[in-house]
Each structure stands twice: as structure tokens, then as C-alpha cells.
């Protein structure tokens, strides 16, 4: 009588129709995941910028009260393997004497990578300092003349520093 009531009418979807739907979902998933990945990288870079500025402020206050910057005896200190595997607070902090008076706890790079020279690094002779987000940290890099540009490491680090010679030579 009517085709919709016929016992022989089709039920369900064909294999081709299912494959087309799965293909569309896969393409949409790839687009969404790609944009989420770049958004996460931008968010980590924004946090790095904020961390560098917060450290810079804490170091300025420390210098005003103590007459010099916290000293690392001729080496880079950081949370990384090559930075001495220091900590974010206490006597083994990678910026000595800064916590908890000038900053409650030192920041750690949002990626959490600590192999080699990766992560946040600090060095100072007391008169000058340089603070880096280094190697396996930044996911984009500023151009010459932009804030956080490091002329010594233009494609591997961001920096804040106190002045010369630290900014251009360390």
C-alpha cells in the first residue's frame, strides 16, 4: 500500500552514509583540536610574559631595599638540569633571597620542561641581572625592539634584564 508501511522498506544507514558522517566528524575534530593547540600555546606565552614582569618587579624592590640584586656566583640558576635543579622557594631557590619576602614563590615555566637549559633561568653579579624563559619554553619569539627580545638568544629565549652589559652580552 504505502511505501513507509511496507515490511521491505530500508531501516538504518548504509555503510557509505556512515563513512561520510565519520569523515565529516574527523575533519571537524582536526580543525577544533588544531585551534585549541594554538590557543594553549598563546596562553602559555601570556603566562610567561606575566611571570617575567612579576620577577622584574620583585627584583627591583629587592634592589631598592638591599642595594644590589640577588647574586648567583657567575652561573645561571634555574629549575632545569643545567640550572642546578633549584627550587621555587627557600634557600635553594633559583633566585636567591627573593622568596617569600619579595614574591611568595618563584614561577615555573607552564610547559614544565626542565631538561638541559629549558625553563626559567636567572643570573646576576649583584649590579646587573638577566632572567630568561629559555629554550623549550617560549612558543613564539619577539622581534628586535619588542619587549622580551633577547639579542643573544633571539630564537631560543625571552628575557628581562637590568641594563648593560647583561641585556646584550649575557
C-alpha positions as CSV (number, residue, x, y, z in Angstrom):
1,X,0.0,0.0,0.0
2,X,2.2,2.9,1.2
3,X,5.9,2.5,1.0
4,X,6.5,3.7,4.5
5,X,4.5,0.8,6.0
6,X,6.0,-1.8,3.7
7,X,7.9,-4.6,5.6
8,X,10.6,-4.5,2.9
9,X,11.4,-0.8,3.5
10,X,15.0,0.1,4.4
11,X,16.0,0.5,8.1
12,X,19.2,2.2,9.2
13,X,22.1,3.7,7.3
14,X,24.2,2.3,4.5
15,X,28.0,1.8,5.1
16,X,28.7,4.7,2.6
17,X,26.5,7.1,4.6
18,X,28.2,6.2,7.9
19,X,31.6,6.6,6.3
20,X,30.7,10.1,5.1
21,X,29.5,11.1,8.5
22,X,32.6,9.7,10.2
23,X,34.8,11.6,7.7
24,X,33.0,14.9,8.4
25,X,33.4,14.4,12.1
26,X,37.1,13.7,11.7
27,X,37.7,16.8,9.7
28,X,35.8,19.0,12.2
29,X,37.7,17.4,15.1
30,X,41.0,18.1,13.5
31,X,40.1,21.8,13.0
32,X,38.9,22.2,16.6
33,X,41.9,20.4,18.0
34,X,44.3,22.5,15.9
35,X,42.8,25.7,17.1
36,X,42.8,24.5,20.8
37,X,46.5,23.7,20.5
38,X,47.4,27.2,19.2
39,X,45.2,28.8,21.9
40,X,47.0,26.8,24.6
41,X,50.4,27.9,23.2
42,X,49.3,31.5,23.3
43,X,48.0,31.1,26.8
44,X,51.4,29.7,27.9
45,X,53.2,32.6,26.3
46,X,50.9,35.1,28.0
47,X,51.7,33.5,31.3
48,X,55.4,33.6,30.6
49,X,55.2,37.4,29.9
50,X,53.3,37.9,33.2
51,X,55.9,35.8,35.1
52,X,58.8,37.8,33.6
53,X,57.2,41.1,34.6
54,X,56.4,39.9,38.1
55,X,60.0,38.7,38.6
56,X,61.3,42.0,37.2
57,X,59.1,44.0,39.8
58,X,60.3,41.7,42.7
59,X,63.9,42.2,41.7
60,X,63.6,46.0,41.5
61,X,62.0,46.0,45.0
62,X,64.8,43.7,46.3
63,X,67.5,46.0,44.9
64,X,65.9,49.1,46.4
65,X,65.9,47.5,49.9
66,X,69.2,45.7,49.7
67,X,71.4,47.8,47.4
68,X,72.0,45.0,44.9
69,X,70.3,42.2,43.0
70,X,70.4,38.6,44.4
71,X,73.8,37.2,43.3
72,X,74.4,33.9,41.5
73,X,78.2,33.4,41.5
74,X,78.9,33.5,37.8
75,X,76.4,30.9,36.7
76,X,72.8,30.5,35.6
77,X,70.4,29.2,38.2
78,X,67.1,27.6,37.3
79,X,64.7,24.7,37.7
80,X,66.4,22.9,34.8
81,X,69.1,20.2,34.9
82,X,71.8,22.6,33.8
83,X,70.5,25.3,36.1
84,X,71.3,23.3,39.1
85,X,67.8,21.8,39.6
86,X,67.0,24.6,42.1
87,X,63.6,25.1,43.6
88,X,60.9,27.8,43.5
89,X,61.3,28.9,47.2
90,X,63.5,28.7,50.2
91,X,67.3,28.5,50.5
92,X,67.7,26.6,47.2
93,X,65.5,28.9,45.1
94,X,66.8,29.8,41.6
95,X,66.7,33.5,42.5
96,X,68.3,33.5,46.0
97,X,66.7,35.5,48.7
98,X,63.6,36.7,46.7
99,X,61.1,34.4,48.3
100,X,58.9,34.8,50.4
101,X,59.6,38.5,51.1
102,X,59.5,39.9,47.6
103,X,57.5,37.2,45.8
104,X,55.7,34.4,47.5
105,X,57.0,31.7,45.2
106,X,59.1,31.8,42.1
107,X,57.3,30.9,38.9
108,X,57.9,27.7,36.9
109,X,57.5,27.6,33.1
110,X,54.0,26.5,32.2
111,X,55.3,23.7,30.0
112,X,57.1,22.2,32.9
113,X,60.1,21.0,30.8
114,X,63.3,21.0,32.9
115,X,65.8,19.1,30.7
116,X,69.0,20.8,29.6
117,X,68.7,24.6,29.8
118,X,64.9,24.7,29.5
119,X,62.6,26.8,31.7
120,X,63.3,29.9,33.7
121,X,66.9,30.9,34.3
122,X,68.5,33.7,36.4
123,X,72.0,35.1,36.7
124,X,73.3,38.2,38.4
125,X,76.6,39.7,39.6
126,X,74.7,42.0,42.1
127,X,74.9,45.0,39.8
128,X,73.1,43.6,36.8
129,X,70.8,40.6,36.2
130,X,69.2,38.7,33.4
131,X,66.2,36.5,33.7
132,X,65.2,34.1,30.8
133,X,62.4,32.0,29.7
134,X,64.7,29.7,27.8
135,X,64.8,27.0,25.1
136,X,61.9,24.6,25.5
137,X,59.8,27.4,26.9
138,X,58.6,30.2,24.6
139,X,56.5,29.1,21.7
140,X,56.8,32.4,19.8
141,X,59.6,35.0,19.8
142,X,59.6,38.8,19.8
143,X,61.3,40.8,17.0
144,X,64.1,43.2,17.5
145,X,63.0,46.2,19.6
146,X,60.0,44.4,21.1
147,X,59.7,43.7,24.8
148,X,61.3,40.5,26.0
149,X,63.6,40.3,22.9
150,X,67.0,38.7,23.7
151,X,69.7,39.7,21.2
152,X,71.9,36.9,22.5
153,X,69.2,34.2,22.0
154,X,66.7,35.7,19.5
155,X,65.1,32.3,18.7
156,X,65.5,30.4,21.9
157,X,64.6,32.8,24.8
158,X,62.7,35.7,26.1
159,X,64.3,38.0,28.7
160,X,64.1,40.8,31.2
161,X,67.3,42.4,32.4
162,X,68.6,45.3,34.4
163,X,70.8,47.0,31.7
164,X,74.1,46.7,30.0
165,X,76.2,44.5,29.8
166,X,73.5,41.9,30.9
167,X,70.9,42.7,28.2
168,X,73.2,42.5,25.2
169,X,76.1,40.2,26.3
170,X,74.9,37.6,28.8
